[in-house]
């Protein structure tokens, strides 16, 4: 009987150690870069959603240069064909922003960016 009583606390400690801390996993996932593709006068997805402060990795899969500009934010980056650029959103407040390619906005190359808390 004494052996069983000693084994129970040891098993509890082992199980607790294996459980991990879910808060670390969700924190790292919320800061991962969100992938956006620029090509043929479109952003994919056209409705971009990310956690506030997350990076936005924009890849130009098109034949022409593109631009990723977030209205009213100072974010304005050019992306050459075949290149990827990670846009830093850490200075933006949570909310919804208009995004455009300044080179092709007349052709409808626009999107929305929603940053959640």
C-alpha positions, 0 to 999 in steps of 0.5 A: 500500500505504501508503494502505491501512495508514493507512486501517485505524487510522482505520476502527478508530477510527470503528467503536469510536466508533460502538459505544457503551457498553452499560453506560449503556443498561442502567443507565438502563433499570434505573432507569426507572419500572415501570408499574402500573395500579390499577382495579376492585379489582386491581393490574395486574400483580399480580406487580410486578418491578423493579430495586432503587431503580427507581420504580413509577408507579401510575396509577389507572384506576378510578372510586374512590380507591386506595392503594399500600401496601408492607408494612413499608416506610413506603410508603403513597400515595393515588391519586385517579381519573385520577392517577398517582404515582411511588413511590420504592423507593430505601430498600427492600432487594432482596427480595419485598414484599406490596402492598395497597390499604388501601381495597380489600384486603378485596376482594382488591386486593393484589399482590407487589413483587419488587426485584432487585439 
